[in-house]
Amino acid sequence: MIRKYNPLWNSHIDGFGNHDPGKGRYEQAKSEWDVLHPGRVWADRLKGIPPDRNKVKEKIGIYHVNKSS
């Protein structure tokens, strides 16, 4: 199903399947998924510079344009 339908969250937006990175790895940045969908408590502890929310939204727009072509 994933290969056939190529869902956005599994092909163009990074981080959907991420798990808590564990002790000592919180210097990483939030994923694109976590920027768009806040709520994973552990993601709030990540200290790296997160992706720009507007750029992720642009990426989604490009995905939808390409899907409809």
N, C-alpha and C positions, 0 to 999 in steps of 0.2 A: 504494500500500500504506500509506504514512504517513497519508494522509487517511482511508482506510477504517478502519484499526485504531487510529489515534491513540495510538501508543506513548508510554508514560510519559516516556522519556528524550528524546522529541522534542516533547513538548507541555506537560509540567508541571515538569520538572526542568531548570533552566537550566545550560548549559555543556557539554553532550555534544560538540558540534562545535567547541569552542574550540581555538585554536592559540596557540602562544607569542606573547604580546602584543608582544614585541620590546623593544629597548633603550629605557630611559626610561619604560616604562609598567608597571613592577613595583610601583607604589603601589596598584594595583588589588587587589581582594579575590579570593579563590578563588571559583569558581562552586559552585553546589549540587552539581553532578556531582563536582567535585574534592574536596569535603568528604566525600562518600559513598564515592568511589572514588579513594583516594590512589594515586599511582604516576606521574603525569606530573611528571617532574623539574622542569620549568620552573614548575609550579604552586607548588612549595615555595618559590620565590623571591618570590611575591606577598606584599606586606606589608600590604594592607588588611585590615579586619576581616571574616573569613569569615562566611557564614551559620551560624546555630546548627544543628548536626547533628540535634538532637532536633526542631526545627521543620521541617526538611526531611523527616524521617521522618513527622511528622504530616501534612505535605502529601501524601506518598505514600499514607498511610492513607486520607485523604479521597478521593484519586483512585480507589483500589480500591473504596471504598464506592460512589462515584458510578458506576463502571463496572459494578458488579453490580446496580445498581438498574434 
